Amino acid sequence: MPRQFRKQVFCCTTEGEGKCATKGGVEVWQKFKEEVAKRGLTDVIVTRVGCTGQHAVGPTVIVHPDGLWYRQVTPDDVAEILEKHIIGGQPVERLVNPEMRVKAD
Amino acid sequence: MPRQFRKQVFCCTTEGEGKCATKGGVEVWQKFKEEVAKRGLTDVIVTRVGCTGQHAVGPTVIVHPDGLWYRQVTPDDVAEILEKHIIGGQPVERLVNPEMRVKAD
């Protein structure tokens, strides 16, 4: 049975000095998984991801297919990102990292 | 200076028995980085990614914003994925994992 998702949320959990794991990236990843499960969002997949070079403003979260980077995400921001962006379709502007973007042609 | 990418290529490098790293996932990730650099594709970002549960058919590669999963990717497949899909816009059908997809509403 193929699984089709509407969103894929990537949370950086890279270890090492100054990297996202030292700033709470693992907790953000765990919180996304918990909150997605709690809401029964079977069309959202949460994945941990390696370094994209944005740890100065980490923890990093990337949402696809939107191609949007979030910065300095804390576990307390997770519900807001899920409700406003993942469910509601509106990015949480105060957390958007304007330095990075994936956008189709 | 903001960086805008056209594609983000995620390569699974998860370690552990039967996981993508034991099947060559790290080599696939390194090959993508090398081949992207060699071609000067500054609008393509290559990122390592954690487990999405598809290691039975790993190594896994995911291309966004397309939301397409590839399975059983070897370093020898990397140039073809870059040329046909990332540059040419046509997925390499023989490597597509039909079980997983991210697709916007």
N, CA and C atoms of all chains as a GROMACS GRO file, in nm:
protein
  630
    1MET      N    1   0.086  -0.120   0.000
    1MET     CA    2   0.000   0.000   0.000
    1MET      C    3   0.089   0.125   0.000
    2PRO      N    4   0.089   0.199  -0.109
    2PRO     CA    5   0.173   0.321  -0.113
    2PRO      C    6   0.128   0.422  -0.008
    3ARG      N    7   0.225   0.494   0.046
    3ARG     CA    8   0.192   0.598   0.143
    3ARG      C    9   0.214   0.734   0.077
    4GLN      N   10   0.114   0.816   0.079
    4GLN     CA   11   0.128   0.951   0.024
    4GLN      C   12   0.117   1.052   0.136
    5PHE      N   13   0.219   1.138   0.141
    5PHE     CA   14   0.224   1.240   0.244
    5PHE      C   15   0.200   1.376   0.180
    6ARG      N   16   0.150   1.467   0.262
    6ARG     CA   17   0.126   1.603   0.216
    6ARG      C   18   0.246   1.691   0.251
    7LYS      N   19   0.312   1.658   0.361
    7LYS     CA   20   0.429   1.736   0.406
    7LYS      C   21   0.535   1.642   0.461
    8GLN      N   22   0.661   1.681   0.442
    8GLN     CA   23   0.771   1.613   0.510
    8GLN      C   24   0.847   1.718   0.591
    9VAL      N   25   0.859   1.692   0.721
    9VAL     CA   26   0.926   1.786   0.812
    9VAL      C   27   1.063   1.728   0.848
   10PHE      N   28   1.168   1.801   0.816
   10PHE     CA   29   1.304   1.757   0.845
   10PHE      C   30   1.359   1.838   0.963
   11CYS      N   31   1.404   1.768   1.065
   11CYS     CA   32   1.459   1.834   1.183
   11CYS      C   33   1.606   1.800   1.193
   12CYS      N   34   1.690   1.903   1.201
   12CYS     CA   35   1.833   1.877   1.209
   12CYS      C   36   1.871   1.832   1.350
   13THR      N   37   1.939   1.717   1.356
   13THR     CA   38   1.984   1.660   1.484
   13THR      C   39   2.134   1.634   1.479
   14THR      N   40   2.205   1.716   1.403
   14THR     CA   41   2.348   1.696   1.388
   14THR      C   42   2.422   1.723   1.518
   15GLU      N   43   2.510   1.630   1.554
   15GLU     CA   44   2.590   1.645   1.676
   15GLU      C   45   2.722   1.716   1.645
   16GLY      N   46   2.784   1.771   1.750
   16GLY     CA   47   2.911   1.840   1.734
   16GLY      C   48   2.899   1.982   1.785
   17GLU      N   49   3.013   2.040   1.817
   17GLU     CA   50   3.016   2.173   1.879
   17GLU      C   51   2.943   2.278   1.795
   18GLY      N   52   2.846   2.341   1.855
   18GLY     CA   53   2.773   2.448   1.787
   18GLY      C   54   2.667   2.399   1.689
   19LYS      N   55   2.656   2.265   1.675
   19LYS     CA   56   2.558   2.210   1.580
   19LYS      C   57   2.420   2.200   1.644
   20CYS      N   58   2.320   2.164   1.563
   20CYS     CA   59   2.180   2.171   1.608
   20CYS      C   60   2.148   2.084   1.729
   21ALA      N   61   2.215   1.967   1.741
   21ALA     CA   62   2.183   1.880   1.856
   21ALA      C   63   2.219   1.946   1.989
   22THR      N   64   2.321   2.028   1.989
   22THR     CA   65   2.361   2.095   2.114
   22THR      C   66   2.266   2.209   2.149
   23LYS      N   67   2.179   2.244   2.054
   23LYS     CA   68   2.085   2.355   2.076
   23LYS      C   69   1.942   2.307   2.094
   24GLY      N   70   1.925   2.176   2.108
   24GLY     CA   71   1.790   2.124   2.131
   24GLY      C   72   1.726   2.060   2.009
   25GLY      N   73   1.803   2.036   1.904
   25GLY     CA   74   1.748   1.981   1.781
   25GLY      C   75   1.683   1.844   1.797
   26VAL      N   76   1.740   1.762   1.884
   26VAL     CA   77   1.683   1.628   1.906
   26VAL      C   78   1.546   1.640   1.973
   27GLU      N   79   1.537   1.731   2.070
   27GLU     CA   80   1.410   1.752   2.140
   27GLU      C   81   1.303   1.806   2.043
   28VAL      N   82   1.344   1.893   1.952
   28VAL     CA   83   1.249   1.946   1.852
   28VAL      C   84   1.198   1.833   1.763
   29TRP      N   85   1.289   1.747   1.720
   29TRP     CA   86   1.253   1.632   1.635
   29TRP      C   87   1.154   1.540   1.709
   30GLN      N   88   1.186   1.511   1.835
   30GLN     CA   89   1.099   1.423   1.914
   30GLN      C   90   0.961   1.486   1.934
   31LYS      N   91   0.961   1.617   1.959
   31LYS     CA   92   0.834   1.688   1.981
   31LYS      C   93   0.749   1.686   1.854
   32PHE      N   94   0.812   1.706   1.736
   32PHE     CA   95   0.736   1.696   1.611
   32PHE      C   96   0.672   1.558   1.596
   33LYS      N   97   0.750   1.454   1.624
   33LYS     CA   98   0.695   1.319   1.610
   33LYS      C   99   0.578   1.299   1.707
   34GLU      N  100   0.594   1.344   1.831
   34GLU     CA  101   0.487   1.330   1.930
   34GLU      C  102   0.361   1.406   1.889
   35GLU      N  103   0.378   1.530   1.848
   35GLU     CA  104   0.262   1.615   1.819
   35GLU      C  105   0.191   1.570   1.691
   36VAL      N  106   0.268   1.519   1.596
   36VAL     CA  107   0.208   1.466   1.472
   36VAL      C  108   0.126   1.340   1.506
   37ALA      N  109   0.184   1.254   1.590
   37ALA     CA  110   0.113   1.131   1.631
   37ALA      C  111  -0.012   1.166   1.711
   38LYS      N  112   0.002   1.261   1.802
   38LYS     CA  113  -0.111   1.301   1.888
   38LYS      C  114  -0.230   1.350   1.805
   39ARG      N  115  -0.198   1.422   1.696
   39ARG     CA  116  -0.304   1.475   1.610
   39ARG      C  117  -0.350   1.376   1.503
   40GLY      N  118  -0.284   1.260   1.497
   40GLY     CA  119  -0.321   1.161   1.396
   40GLY      C  120  -0.298   1.208   1.254
   41LEU      N  121  -0.191   1.288   1.236
   41LEU     CA  122  -0.162   1.342   1.102
   41LEU      C  123  -0.085   1.237   1.020
   42THR      N  124  -0.156   1.144   0.962
   42THR     CA  125  -0.092   1.034   0.890
   42THR      C  126  -0.034   1.079   0.756
   43ASP      N  127  -0.066   1.201   0.716
   43ASP     CA  128  -0.012   1.252   0.590
   43ASP      C  129   0.108   1.344   0.612
   44VAL      N  130   0.165   1.339   0.731
   44VAL     CA  131   0.286   1.417   0.762
   44VAL      C  132   0.394   1.321   0.809
   45ILE      N  133   0.511   1.327   0.747
   45ILE     CA  134   0.622   1.241   0.787
   45ILE      C  135   0.734   1.329   0.844
   46VAL      N  136   0.783   1.289   0.961
   46VAL     CA  137   0.888   1.365   1.030
   46VAL      C  138   1.018   1.286   1.020
   47THR      N  139   1.124   1.353   0.975
   47THR     CA  140   1.251   1.287   0.946
   47THR      C  141   1.364   1.369   1.005
   48ARG      N  142   1.464   1.302   1.061
   48ARG     CA  143   1.580   1.378   1.107
   48ARG      C  144   1.676   1.398   0.990
   49VAL      N  145   1.750   1.505   0.995
   49VAL     CA  146   1.831   1.543   0.881
   49VAL      C  147   1.969   1.590   0.927
   50GLY      N  148   2.067   1.578   0.838
   50GLY     CA  149   2.202   1.621   0.868
   50GLY      C  150   2.220   1.770   0.843
   51CYS      N  151   2.343   1.813   0.855
   51CYS     CA  152   2.378   1.955   0.855
   51CYS      C  153   2.353   2.023   0.720
   52THR      N  154   2.287   2.140   0.727
   52THR     CA  155   2.275   2.223   0.607
   52THR      C  156   2.350   2.355   0.625
   53GLY      N  157   2.434   2.358   0.729
   53GLY     CA  158   2.521   2.474   0.748
   53GLY      C  159   2.455   2.592   0.817
   54GLN      N  160   2.335   2.570   0.872
   54GLN     CA  161   2.261   2.682   0.933
   54GLN      C  162   2.260   2.675   1.086
   55HIS      N  163   2.356   2.600   1.143
   55HIS     CA  164   2.351   2.580   1.288
   55HIS      C  165   2.377   2.707   1.368
   56ALA      N  166   2.435   2.809   1.307
   56ALA     CA  167   2.452   2.936   1.380
   56ALA      C  168   2.315   2.989   1.423
   57VAL      N  169   2.213   2.955   1.344
   57VAL     CA  170   2.076   2.995   1.380
   57VAL      C  171   1.989   2.871   1.404
   58GLY      N  172   2.052   2.761   1.447
   58GLY     CA  173   1.979   2.638   1.474
   58GLY      C  174   1.905   2.644   1.605
   59PRO      N  175   1.825   2.542   1.636
   59PRO     CA  176   1.795   2.426   1.554
   59PRO      C  177   1.716   2.458   1.426
   60THR      N  178   1.757   2.388   1.320
   60THR     CA  179   1.698   2.403   1.188
   60THR      C  180   1.584   2.303   1.168
   61VAL      N  181   1.478   2.351   1.108
   61VAL     CA  182   1.368   2.264   1.062
   61VAL      C  183   1.338   2.303   0.918
   62ILE      N  184   1.322   2.205   0.830
   62ILE     CA  185   1.292   2.232   0.689
   62ILE      C  186   1.159   2.163   0.657
   63VAL      N  187   1.070   2.235   0.591
   63VAL     CA  188   0.941   2.177   0.553
   63VAL      C  189   0.933   2.168   0.400
   64HIS      N  190   0.907   2.046   0.351
   64HIS     CA  191   0.888   2.024   0.208
   64HIS      C  192   0.749   1.969   0.185
   65PRO      N  193   0.687   1.991   0.066
   65PRO     CA  194   0.750   2.045  -0.054
   65PRO      C  195   0.764   2.196  -0.058
   66ASP      N  196   0.735   2.265   0.051
   66ASP     CA  197   0.742   2.411   0.052
   66ASP      C  198   0.883   2.465   0.035
   67GLY      N  199   0.982   2.386   0.078
   67GLY     CA  200   1.120   2.430   0.065
   67GLY      C  201   1.155   2.542   0.160
   68LEU      N  202   1.087   2.543   0.276
   68LEU     CA  203   1.103   2.652   0.372
   68LEU      C  204   1.189   2.609   0.490
   69TRP      N  205   1.287   2.692   0.524
   69TRP     CA  206   1.373   2.668   0.641
   69TRP      C  207   1.321   2.748   0.759
   70TYR      N  208   1.314   2.684   0.876
   70TYR     CA  209   1.291   2.754   1.001
   70TYR      C  210   1.421   2.757   1.082
   71ARG      N  211   1.437   2.859   1.165
   71ARG     CA  212   1.558   2.874   1.247
   71ARG      C  213   1.520   2.889   1.393
   72GLN      N  214   1.616   2.855   1.479
   72GLN     CA  215   1.599   2.871   1.625
   72GLN      C  216   1.465   2.817   1.674
   73VAL      N  217   1.432   2.699   1.625
   73VAL     CA  218   1.305   2.635   1.664
   73VAL      C  219   1.322   2.568   1.800
   74THR      N  220   1.228   2.590   1.888
   74THR     CA  221   1.227   2.523   2.018
   74THR      C  222   1.109   2.427   2.024
   75PRO      N  223   1.110   2.334   2.119
   75PRO     CA  224   0.994   2.245   2.133
   75PRO      C  225   0.864   2.322   2.151
   76ASP      N  226   0.872   2.439   2.212
   76ASP     CA  227   0.750   2.520   2.233
   76ASP      C  228   0.693   2.576   2.103
   77ASP      N  229   0.774   2.580   1.996
   77ASP     CA  230   0.727   2.632   1.867
   77ASP      C  231   0.658   2.525   1.782
   78VAL      N  232   0.674   2.400   1.821
   78VAL     CA  233   0.632   2.290   1.733
   78VAL      C  234   0.482   2.290   1.707
   79ALA      N  235   0.403   2.307   1.812
   79ALA     CA  236   0.257   2.306   1.794
   79ALA      C  237   0.213   2.418   1.700
   80GLU      N  238   0.278   2.535   1.714
   80GLU     CA  239   0.243   2.649   1.629
   80GLU      C  240   0.277   2.622   1.482
   81ILE      N  241   0.393   2.562   1.457
   81ILE     CA  242   0.430   2.528   1.319
   81ILE      C  243   0.332   2.425   1.261
   82LEU      N  244   0.295   2.328   1.343
   82LEU     CA  245   0.199   2.228   1.296
   82LEU      C  246   0.063   2.290   1.266
   83GLU      N  247   0.013   2.368   1.359
   83GLU     CA  248  -0.122   2.423   1.342
   83GLU      C  249  -0.127   2.526   1.229
   84LYS      N  250  -0.034   2.623   1.234
   84LYS     CA  251  -0.041   2.732   1.136
   84LYS      C  252   0.006   2.691   0.998
   85HIS      N  253   0.119   2.621   0.991
   85HIS     CA  254   0.179   2.592   0.862
   85HIS      C  255   0.138   2.456   0.806
   86ILE      N  256   0.166   2.352   0.881
   86ILE     CA  257   0.145   2.216   0.828
   86ILE      C  258  -0.004   2.190   0.806
   87ILE      N  259  -0.087   2.235   0.898
   87ILE     CA  260  -0.232   2.217   0.882
   87ILE      C  261  -0.294   2.338   0.811
   88GLY      N  262  -0.255   2.458   0.856
   88GLY     CA  263  -0.322   2.579   0.806
   88GLY      C  264  -0.265   2.639   0.678
   89GLY      N  265  -0.143   2.596   0.641
   89GLY     CA  266  -0.086   2.645   0.514
   89GLY      C  267  -0.016   2.779   0.521
   90GLN      N  268  -0.007   2.839   0.641
   90GLN     CA  269   0.058   2.970   0.655
   90GLN      C  270   0.188   2.956   0.733
   91PRO      N  271   0.302   2.982   0.671
   91PRO     CA  272   0.429   2.974   0.744
   91PRO      C  273   0.430   3.062   0.869
   92VAL      N  274   0.505   3.018   0.969
   92VAL     CA  275   0.522   3.098   1.091
   92VAL      C  276   0.637   3.195   1.064
   93GLU      N  277   0.600   3.312   1.019
   93GLU     CA  278   0.697   3.407   0.962
   93GLU      C  279   0.810   3.442   1.058
   94ARG      N  280   0.780   3.456   1.187
   94ARG     CA  281   0.883   3.499   1.283
   94ARG      C  282   0.996   3.396   1.296
   95LEU      N  283   0.971   3.272   1.251
   95LEU     CA  284   1.073   3.168   1.262
   95LEU      C  285   1.138   3.134   1.128
   96VAL      N  286   1.092   3.194   1.021
   96VAL     CA  287   1.146   3.161   0.888
   96VAL      C  288   1.291   3.210   0.877
   97ASN      N  289   1.377   3.123   0.827
   97ASN     CA  290   1.516   3.159   0.798
   97ASN      C  291   1.521   3.212   0.654
   98PRO      N  292   1.542   3.343   0.639
   98PRO     CA  293   1.534   3.401   0.504
   98PRO      C  294   1.657   3.370   0.419
   99GLU      N  295   1.757   3.307   0.479
   99GLU     CA  296   1.882   3.280   0.407
   99GLU      C  297   1.876   3.158   0.316
  100MET      N  298   1.779   3.070   0.340
  100MET     CA  299   1.775   2.943   0.269
  100MET      C  300   1.637   2.917   0.215
  101ARG      N  301   1.628   2.866   0.092
  101ARG     CA  302   1.499   2.837   0.033
  101ARG      C  303   1.516   2.738  -0.079
  102VAL      N  304   1.425   2.642  -0.092
  102VAL     CA  305   1.419   2.557  -0.211
  102VAL      C  306   1.291   2.593  -0.283
  103LYS      N  307   1.305   2.626  -0.409
  103LYS     CA  308   1.189   2.669  -0.486
  103LYS      C  309   1.204   2.613  -0.627
  104ALA      N  310   1.099   2.547  -0.674
  104ALA     CA  311   1.101   2.490  -0.807
  104ALA      C  312   1.112   2.603  -0.909
  105ASP      N  313   1.152   2.565  -1.031
  105ASP     CA  314   1.169   2.664  -1.138
  105ASP      C  315   1.042   2.748  -1.155
  106MET      N  316   2.354   3.711   0.215
  106MET     CA  317   2.302   3.684   0.080
  106MET      C  318   2.219   3.555   0.083
  107PRO      N  319   2.088   3.562   0.063
  107PRO     CA  320   2.006   3.440   0.067
  107PRO      C  321   2.047   3.341  -0.042
  108ARG      N  322   2.036   3.214  -0.010
  108ARG     CA  323   2.065   3.112  -0.109
  108ARG      C  324   1.934   3.047  -0.151
  109GLN      N  325   1.910   3.046  -0.279
  109GLN     CA  326   1.790   2.979  -0.329
  109GLN      C  327   1.829   2.858  -0.412
  110PHE      N  328   1.772   2.745  -0.376
  110PHE     CA  329   1.801   2.620  -0.445
  110PHE      C  330   1.679   2.577  -0.525
  111ARG      N  331   1.706   2.502  -0.629
  111ARG     CA  332   1.598   2.449  -0.713
  111ARG      C  333   1.559   2.309  -0.665
  112LYS      N  334   1.658   2.236  -0.613
  112LYS     CA  335   1.633   2.100  -0.566
  112LYS      C  336   1.713   2.074  -0.439
  113GLN      N  337   1.654   1.990  -0.352
  113GLN     CA  338   1.727   1.939  -0.237
  113GLN      C  339   1.724   1.787  -0.244
  114VAL      N  340   1.843   1.728  -0.242
  114VAL     CA  341   1.857   1.583  -0.254
  114VAL      C  342   1.895   1.529  -0.116
  115PHE      N  343   1.811   1.441  -0.062
  115PHE     CA  344   1.834   1.382   0.070
  115PHE      C  345   1.880   1.238   0.052
  116CYS      N  346   1.994   1.205   0.108
  116CYS     CA  347   2.048   1.069   0.098
  116CYS      C  348   2.048   1.006   0.236
  117CYS      N  349   1.986   0.890   0.249
  117CYS     CA  350   1.982   0.824   0.380
  117CYS      C  351   2.116   0.759   0.411
  118THR      N  352   2.169   0.795   0.526
  118THR     CA  353   2.298   0.740   0.571
  118THR      C  354   2.283   0.678   0.710
  119THR      N  355   2.164   0.630   0.741
  119THR     CA  356   2.138   0.572   0.873
  119THR      C  357   2.219   0.446   0.895
  120GLU      N  358   2.284   0.441   1.012
  120GLU     CA  359   2.362   0.324   1.049
  120GLU      C  360   2.277   0.222   1.125
  121GLY      N  361   2.324   0.098   1.127
  121GLY     CA  362   2.252  -0.008   1.198
  121GLY      C  363   2.222  -0.123   1.103
  122GLU      N  364   2.197  -0.238   1.162
  122GLU     CA  365   2.178  -0.360   1.082
  122GLU      C  366   2.065  -0.343   0.981
  123GLY      N  367   2.097  -0.365   0.856
  123GLY     CA  368   1.995  -0.358   0.751
  123GLY      C  369   1.957  -0.218   0.708
  124LYS      N  370   2.019  -0.117   0.771
  124LYS     CA  371   1.986   0.021   0.738
  124LYS      C  372   2.069   0.068   0.617
  125CYS      N  373   2.037   0.188   0.569
  125CYS     CA  374   2.094   0.233   0.440
  125CYS      C  375   2.248   0.243   0.440
  126ALA      N  376   2.309   0.277   0.554
  126ALA     CA  377   2.456   0.290   0.554
  126ALA      C  378   2.524   0.157   0.524
  127THR      N  379   2.462   0.048   0.565
  127THR     CA  380   2.523  -0.084   0.541
  127THR      C  381   2.508  -0.126   0.396
  128LYS      N  382   2.426  -0.052   0.322
  128LYS     CA  383   2.400  -0.087   0.181
  128LYS      C  384   2.464   0.012   0.085
  129GLY      N  385   2.549   0.100   0.138
  129GLY     CA  386   2.618   0.195   0.051
  129GLY      C  387   2.562   0.335   0.053
  130GLY      N  388   2.476   0.365   0.149
  130GLY     CA  389   2.413   0.498   0.154
  130GLY      C  390   2.511   0.613   0.170
  131VAL      N  391   2.617   0.590   0.248
  131VAL     CA  392   2.716   0.696   0.267
  131VAL      C  393   2.790   0.726   0.136
  132GLU      N  394   2.822   0.620   0.062
  132GLU     CA  395   2.890   0.637  -0.066
  132GLU      C  396   2.800   0.710  -0.168
  133VAL      N  397   2.671   0.681  -0.164
  133VAL     CA  398   2.577   0.750  -0.254
  133VAL      C  399   2.572   0.899  -0.220
  134TRP      N  400   2.566   0.929  -0.092
  134TRP     CA  401   2.564   1.069  -0.045
  134TRP      C  402   2.692   1.142  -0.089
  135GLN      N  403   2.807   1.077  -0.069
  135GLN     CA  404   2.933   1.139  -0.108
  135GLN      C  405   2.940   1.161  -0.260
  136LYS      N  406   2.889   1.063  -0.334
  136LYS     CA  407   2.890   1.072  -0.480
  136LYS      C  408   2.802   1.187  -0.528
  137PHE      N  409   2.685   1.203  -0.465
  137PHE     CA  410   2.599   1.316  -0.502
  137PHE      C  411   2.672   1.448  -0.480
  138LYS      N  412   2.737   1.461  -0.364
  138LYS     CA  413   2.808   1.587  -0.334
  138LYS      C  414   2.918   1.612  -0.437
  139GLU      N  415   2.994   1.506  -0.469
  139GLU     CA  416   3.102   1.519  -0.567
  139GLU      C  417   3.050   1.560  -0.704
  140GLU      N  418   2.946   1.490  -0.750
  140GLU     CA  419   2.896   1.512  -0.886
  140GLU      C  420   2.827   1.648  -0.900
  141VAL      N  421   2.761   1.692  -0.790
  141VAL     CA  422   2.699   1.824  -0.791
  141VAL      C  423   2.808   1.932  -0.797
  142ALA      N  424   2.913   1.913  -0.718
  142ALA     CA  425   3.024   2.009  -0.718
  142ALA      C  426   3.095   2.012  -0.854
  143LYS      N  427   3.117   1.893  -0.910
  143LYS     CA  428   3.186   1.881  -1.039
  143LYS      C  429   3.113   1.957  -1.151
  144ARG      N  430   2.978   1.951  -1.142
  144ARG     CA  431   2.896   2.017  -1.244
  144ARG      C  432   2.868   2.164  -1.211
  145GLY      N  433   2.912   2.208  -1.094
  145GLY     CA  434   2.888   2.348  -1.054
  145GLY      C  435   2.741   2.380  -1.035
  146LEU      N  436   2.665   2.280  -0.986
  146LEU     CA  437   2.520   2.300  -0.967
  146LEU      C  438   2.495   2.371  -0.833
  147THR      N  439   2.511   2.502  -0.833
  147THR     CA  440   2.500   2.578  -0.708
  147THR      C  441   2.355   2.589  -0.661
  148ASP      N  442   2.261   2.547  -0.745
  148ASP     CA  443   2.120   2.552  -0.707
  148ASP      C  444   2.067   2.416  -0.660
  149VAL      N  445   2.160   2.326  -0.630
  149VAL     CA  446   2.123   2.194  -0.578
  149VAL      C  447   2.195   2.174  -0.445
  150ILE      N  448   2.120   2.140  -0.340
  150ILE     CA  449   2.179   2.114  -0.209
  150ILE      C  450   2.160   1.968  -0.174
  151VAL      N  451   2.270   1.906  -0.132
  151VAL     CA  452   2.269   1.763  -0.098
  151VAL      C  453   2.281   1.749   0.054
  152THR      N  454   2.189   1.674   0.113
  152THR     CA  455   2.178   1.665   0.259
  152THR      C  456   2.164   1.518   0.298
  153ARG      N  457   2.229   1.478   0.407
  153ARG     CA  458   2.206   1.342   0.456
  153ARG      C  459   2.083   1.341   0.544
  154VAL      N  460   2.017   1.226   0.546
  154VAL     CA  461   1.889   1.220   0.613
  154VAL      C  462   1.881   1.091   0.694
  155GLY      N  463   1.796   1.094   0.797
  155GLY     CA  464   1.775   0.977   0.880
  155GLY      C  465   1.671   0.883   0.822
  156CYS      N  466   1.637   0.782   0.898
  156CYS     CA  467   1.554   0.671   0.851
  156CYS      C  468   1.411   0.713   0.817
  157THR      N  469   1.364   0.667   0.701
  157THR     CA  470   1.222   0.684   0.666
  157THR      C  471   1.154   0.547   0.656
  158GLY      N  472   1.223   0.445   0.704
  158GLY     CA  473   1.162   0.312   0.709
  158GLY      C  474   1.168   0.233   0.580
  159GLN      N  475   1.244   0.283   0.483
  159GLN     CA  476   1.249   0.217   0.352
  159GLN      C  477   1.380   0.142   0.329
  160HIS      N  478   1.452   0.109   0.436
  160HIS     CA  479   1.584   0.046   0.418
  160HIS      C  480   1.576  -0.094   0.357
  161ALA      N  481   1.461  -0.160   0.362
  161ALA     CA  482   1.450  -0.290   0.294
  161ALA      C  483   1.482  -0.275   0.146
  162VAL      N  484   1.453  -0.156   0.093
  162VAL     CA  485   1.484  -0.128  -0.048
  162VAL      C  486   1.586  -0.014  -0.057
  163GLY      N  487   1.669   0.000   0.048
  163GLY     CA  488   1.770   0.106   0.048
  163GLY      C  489   1.888   0.072  -0.040
  164PRO      N  490   1.980   0.166  -0.058
  164PRO     CA  491   1.979   0.302  -0.005
  164PRO      C  492   1.869   0.392  -0.064
  165THR      N  493   1.812   0.471   0.024
  165THR     CA  494   1.705   0.565  -0.009
  165THR      C  495   1.762   0.702  -0.046
  166VAL      N  496   1.705   0.760  -0.152
  166VAL     CA  497   1.733   0.900  -0.187
  166VAL      C  498   1.597   0.967  -0.208
  167ILE      N  499   1.580   1.086  -0.153
  167ILE     CA  500   1.454   1.161  -0.168
  167ILE      C  501   1.487   1.294  -0.236
  168VAL      N  502   1.410   1.330  -0.336
  168VAL     CA  503   1.431   1.458  -0.405
  168VAL      C  504   1.311   1.548  -0.381
  169HIS      N  505   1.340   1.667  -0.328
  169HIS     CA  506   1.237   1.769  -0.307
  169HIS      C  507   1.271   1.892  -0.388
  170PRO      N  508   1.172   1.973  -0.431
  170PRO     CA  509   1.032   1.970  -0.387
  170PRO      C  510   0.946   1.864  -0.455
  171ASP      N  511   1.005   1.778  -0.536
  171ASP     CA  512   0.927   1.678  -0.609
  171ASP      C  513   0.859   1.578  -0.516
  172GLY      N  514   0.920   1.553  -0.400
  172GLY     CA  515   0.862   1.456  -0.308
  172GLY      C  516   0.875   1.312  -0.355
  173LEU      N  517   0.981   1.287  -0.431
  173LEU     CA  518   1.001   1.156  -0.494
  173LEU      C  519   1.106   1.076  -0.419
  174TRP      N  520   1.073   0.949  -0.389
  174TRP     CA  521   1.167   0.857  -0.326
  174TRP      C  522   1.232   0.769  -0.431
  175TYR      N  523   1.364   0.753  -0.422
  175TYR     CA  524   1.434   0.651  -0.502
  175TYR      C  525   1.478   0.538  -0.409
  176ARG      N  526   1.487   0.418  -0.465
  176ARG     CA  527   1.525   0.299  -0.387
  176ARG      C  528   1.645   0.231  -0.453
  177GLN      N  529   1.719   0.157  -0.370
  177GLN     CA  530   1.833   0.078  -0.418
  177GLN      C  531   1.926   0.159  -0.508
  178VAL      N  532   1.955   0.281  -0.464
  178VAL     CA  533   2.042   0.369  -0.542
  178VAL      C  534   2.188   0.331  -0.516
  179THR      N  535   2.266   0.320  -0.621
  179THR     CA  536   2.409   0.295  -0.608
  179THR      C  537   2.485   0.418  -0.656
  180PRO      N  538   2.614   0.428  -0.621
  180PRO     CA  539   2.692   0.542  -0.671
  180PRO      C  540   2.688   0.551  -0.824
  181ASP      N  541   2.676   0.437  -0.890
  181ASP     CA  542   2.670   0.437  -1.037
  181ASP      C  543   2.542   0.500  -1.092
  182ASP      N  544   2.439   0.512  -1.009
  182ASP     CA  545   2.313   0.572  -1.054
  182ASP      C  546   2.312   0.723  -1.040
  183VAL      N  547   2.406   0.777  -0.966
  183VAL     CA  548   2.400   0.918  -0.926
  183VAL      C  549   2.404   1.013  -1.046
  184ALA      N  550   2.495   0.987  -1.139
  184ALA     CA  551   2.506   1.076  -1.256
  184ALA      C  552   2.376   1.076  -1.336
  185GLU      N  553   2.315   0.957  -1.347
  185GLU     CA  554   2.189   0.946  -1.422
  185GLU      C  555   2.077   1.025  -1.354
  186ILE      N  556   2.067   1.015  -1.221
  186ILE     CA  557   1.964   1.091  -1.148
  186ILE      C  558   1.988   1.241  -1.165
  187LEU      N  559   2.115   1.281  -1.158
  187LEU     CA  560   2.146   1.424  -1.175
  187LEU      C  561   2.111   1.471  -1.316
  188GLU      N  562   2.156   1.397  -1.415
  188GLU     CA  563   2.136   1.441  -1.554
  188GLU      C  564   1.988   1.439  -1.594
  189LYS      N  565   1.924   1.324  -1.570
  189LYS     CA  566   1.785   1.308  -1.617
  189LYS      C  567   1.685   1.384  -1.530
  190HIS      N  568   1.698   1.372  -1.399
  190HIS     CA  569   1.595   1.428  -1.312
  190HIS      C  570   1.628   1.569  -1.264
  191ILE      N  571   1.742   1.582  -1.197
  191ILE     CA  572   1.774   1.711  -1.133
  191ILE      C  573   1.795   1.819  -1.239
  192ILE      N  574   1.863   1.784  -1.346
  192ILE     CA  575   1.884   1.881  -1.454
  192ILE      C  576   1.771   1.873  -1.557
  193GLY      N  577   1.736   1.750  -1.598
  193GLY     CA  578   1.642   1.733  -1.709
  193GLY      C  579   1.495   1.734  -1.672
  194GLY      N  580   1.466   1.715  -1.541
  194GLY     CA  581   1.326   1.722  -1.499
  194GLY      C  582   1.248   1.592  -1.512
  195GLN      N  583   1.312   1.484  -1.558
  195GLN     CA  584   1.243   1.356  -1.575
  195GLN      C  585   1.294   1.254  -1.474
  196PRO      N  586   1.208   1.208  -1.384
  196PRO     CA  587   1.251   1.108  -1.287
  196PRO      C  588   1.307   0.983  -1.355
  197VAL      N  589   1.402   0.918  -1.288
  197VAL     CA  590   1.458   0.792  -1.337
  197VAL      C  591   1.362   0.681  -1.290
  198GLU      N  592   1.269   0.647  -1.376
  198GLU     CA  593   1.154   0.564  -1.335
  198GLU      C  594   1.195   0.428  -1.277
  199ARG      N  595   1.301   0.367  -1.332
  199ARG     CA  596   1.338   0.234  -1.286
  199ARG      C  597   1.384   0.233  -1.139
  200LEU      N  598   1.419   0.351  -1.086
  200LEU     CA  599   1.466   0.359  -0.947
  200LEU      C  600   1.361   0.418  -0.853
  201VAL      N  601   1.248   0.461  -0.904
  201VAL     CA  602   1.146   0.524  -0.819
  201VAL      C  603   1.087   0.420  -0.724
  202ASN      N  604   1.077   0.456  -0.597
  202ASN     CA  605   1.010   0.374  -0.496
  202ASN      C  606   0.862   0.413  -0.497
  203PRO      N  607   0.776   0.326  -0.546
  203PRO     CA  608   0.634   0.363  -0.560
  203PRO      C  609   0.559   0.363  -0.427
  204GLU      N  610   0.625   0.320  -0.321
  204GLU     CA  611   0.559   0.309  -0.191
  204GLU      C  612   0.551   0.441  -0.115
  205MET      N  613   0.633   0.538  -0.153
  205MET     CA  614   0.643   0.661  -0.074
  205MET      C  615   0.636   0.782  -0.167
  206ARG      N  616   0.561   0.883  -0.125
  206ARG     CA  617   0.551   1.003  -0.206
  206ARG      C  618   0.508   1.120  -0.118
  207VAL      N  619   0.565   1.237  -0.141
  207VAL     CA  620   0.513   1.359  -0.080
  207VAL      C  621   0.455   1.445  -0.190
  208LYS      N  622   0.332   1.481  -0.175
  208LYS     CA  623   0.265   1.556  -0.280
  208LYS      C  624   0.177   1.661  -0.214
  209ALA      N  625   0.191   1.785  -0.258
  209ALA     CA  626   0.111   1.893  -0.202
  209ALA      C  627  -0.036   1.868  -0.233
  210ASP      N  628  -0.123   1.932  -0.159
  210ASP     CA  629  -0.268   1.917  -0.180
  210ASP      C  630  -0.302   1.941  -0.327
   0.00000   0.00000   0.00000
